[in-house]
Amino acid sequence: MTVIDRDRASEAFKTYTDAYDATNPRIALKIEHTYHVAETCDAVAREQGWGPEEIDLAWLCGLLHDMGRFEQLRRWDTFKDADSISHAALGVEVLFDEHPADAPATTSIRDFIDNPAEDELIRASIAYHSDFRLPAQLDTRTRRFCDIVRDGDKIDIMRTIADSTVDTILKVNEDAFLASHFSAPTLAAFDEHRCVARDERDEPADYLVGLICFMFELVYPASRALAREQDDIYRLLDAPFGITRPFTDPATQATWSRLKDELRSWLASA
């Protein structure tokens, strides 16, 4: 197993991201998110009883998972993959391929870890962290690391959203959000206890259901325990985006009450 120098890797990450102006709130958000995901991967790996070297590797995969976000924002001024390019694929490009000549900073996987023995595993953990489903052909060990990064990402996304306003996240005001409805495919995903695909979301309220459905697909028991302990899922249920008013349509509010009750019951037994 390759030894990982966390101090060196952290410094390499900081050196790279410093070139992208951390005074920009969107850059600062992604830097903070990255550190949270890395620490969550570390915590889950420890609770799952992984060995010290694999804990370090899980931490590193978490640190590197969103490397593409900074170039995505610079090139397209968006974090939406649909309006630009897959940030996961861009992260692989940043670490493993050539960089554009106008990039404010360059880096490579060798800045973070000397030995190339884990390159393909790290590449996979970055490339597939935001996919709806992992490729079936992944070997068991690579899948374990992909799963822990995906768990860490979901857990911290719930924290980030719970701390944000609806206009920041969805670009709609509170009244528009409360006037929206739940689409049938989104509700079907909830009832099937799975994540919501992007093309199954149609209205602002669907985004909320997609967030709470993250809980259903956390792979590791330690991930589910950590998510419950951190309490962000309950904040999303009690006051999504800080909103305490009910949905405008009584039927939509009744549906939301059902979803909350069912998820709380599931959380109590998960």
N, C-alpha and C positions, 0 to 999 in steps of 0.2 A: 504494500500500500504506500502511496506517495505521501510524504510529509508536506503539510501545508503551513506556511508561515502566515498567520492571520494578520499580524501587524503589517507585513509587506503587502498583502492583498488589499487591506483596507486603505493603505497609503496610495496604492496604484489606482484604486477606485476614486479616491478623493482627487488625485492629480488629474484624472480624466474628466470628472464632472466639474471641477473648478473652472474649466474652460467654457462651461455652458451657463455661467452667470447665475449663481444660486440666489441672487436677489429676486429673480423671476419666481413668483409664487408657484408656477407649474413645475419648474425645475426643482425647487425646494421640496415640493410635494413628492416628487419621484425619488429624490435622494432619501428623504425620511422613510418612504415606503420600502425602499431597498434595504435599509438597515433593519427595519422591522421584520421583513420577510426572512432575512438571513438569521436573525435571532430566533424567529419562530421555528425555522428549520432545525436550528441547533437544539431548541427546547424539545421539540417533538422527537427528534432522533435520540436524545438522551432518555426521554420517558419510555421510548420503545425499546431501550436496552441495546442500542447500536454500540459498536466499538468506538474507541477514541478517534481513530483515523477516519472512520466513516462519518462520525459526527462532524469532523472538520470539513469533510468533502460536502456534506449536506449544507453546512453553513456557506461554503464557497459557491455552491450552485445557487443558493438563495441570493447571495451578493451579486451574482452575475446575471440573474434571470431577466432583468429589465434594461440591460445595457443599450438596447436599441431605442429606448424612449427618448434619449437626449438628441440623437440625430433626427429622429422622427419629428420632434418639435421644431428643430432648427430648419429642416427641409420643407416641412408642410404646415407648420404652426398648428398642429393638432395632435391629439393622442388617439384619435379614432382611426383604427386600421382600415375601415371601409373607405375613408376619405384620403388615404395615403398608401401605406404598405404595411404588411405584417410587422409589428414591432419585434416579434420573436425572431423572424427571419433576419431582420435588420441587426438584431443583437448578435446573431451568429456571424453576420458579415463584419461587424465591428471588431469582433474578437479573433476571427479565424481567416478573414479574407482581406483584400486590399481596401484601403480607405479612399474616399473622394479627395481630390487635391485641395478643396476648399474647406475641409473639415477643420474646426478650431483645435482639435486634439486628436491624436492617434494613440491606439493601445493595441495590445494583442494578448492572447491567453498566456503567453510566456511572461508577461509582466506580473501575473498572479500566481503562477505555478510553473516550476521549472520542468518537471517530468511530464512528457506527453502521454503517459500511460492512460490517463483518465480523460483525454481530450474528447473521445467520442461520447462518453457518458455525459460530460459537461455540455457538449454541443447538443445532445438530445434533450437535456433538462431545460435548456434555453429555448430550443426550437419548438418544443411541444407544450410549453407551460401554459399557453393560452388557448390551445386547441380544444374543441368541444369534446373530443375523445382521443386517447392515445392510440398510436398505431398498434395493431395486433401483433406485429412481428418483433416487438421489443423483447430483449432477453429479460429474465427475472430481475437481475440486479439493476439494470438500467431503469426498468419500470419502477422499482422501489424509490429511486432518486427522483425520477420525474413526478411520482406521486407526492413525495414530501414537498417538493417545490410548489406543485399545484395546490396542495393543502395550505402551505404558508401564504401563498398569494391570495387565496380566497379569504383566509382569516383576516389578513390585513386590509383587503379591499372592504370588508364589512366594517372594520374600524374607521377607515378613511371616509366611507360614505356616511356612517353614523355621526361623524364630526362635521359633515358638510350640509349645505343648504340645497334645496331642490333646484334653485336657479343656477347654482354653481355646477351641479352635476348634470342636470337635464335641460338647462337653458329654457325652463318654463317657470312661471311664477306659481306661488302656492295655490291660488284659485284655479289655475289651469290644471295643475296636478290633481286637485281634489275633484275636478269635474270630469276627469278621465275614468275609463273603465278597464276591466280585466278582459283580455282577449281569450277566446276559447282554447287556443293552443297553449297559452301560458298556464291556464288553470289545469289543463290536462297534464302538463309537465309536473306541476305541484302534486297532483293526485297520484302521479306515477313515481313520486319521490326521486326526481332527477332534475338536473340543471335545465335551464331554458335556453334553447338555441337562439342565436341572434335573429333569425328570420321568423321566430315565433313571437317576438315582441313587436307590438304595434302601437301601443299607447303608453304614456308616461307611467301609469300604474303598473304596467307589465314589468317595467324595470325593477320595481320594488319586489315583485314576486321572484324575479330572477335572482335578486340578491339573497333573499331568505332561503331560496332553494340550494344555495351553496352548501348549506349544512348537510343536505342529504348525500352529497358526494364527497365529503371529507373521508379520506381513505383510512387514516390511522385513528385508532381509539384515542390516542394522546392528542390528536388534532381536535377531535370533537370535545374532549374534556377542556382543552385550552380555550376553545371558542366559547364554551359555556362560562368558563371562569372569567374571561375578559369582558363578558356581558354585552358586547356590541350587538349580538343578534337580538337580545331583548330590547335594546334601545331602538333597533329597527322596527320591532313589533309594537312597542309602546308609543313611540313618537318618531315615525320615519321622517328623516330630514329635519327633525325638530318640530314637526307638525303634530299638533294635538287635536285639531278639528277633524270631524268626520268627513268622509267622502260625501259629495253633494247628492248623489243618487242613493236613496235608501237601500236599493238592492245591491249596489256596489259595496256599501258599508256593511251590509249583512254578509256578503261574501268575504270581505276582509276579516270580519269577526270570526268567521268559520276557519279561515286559513290560520289566523293567529292561535285559535284554540287547538287546532289539530297539530300545528307545529310545536306548541308548548308541550302537548302530550307526548309528541315524538321525542322532544329534547329530554324529557324526564326519563325516558326509557332507553335512549341511545347510549 
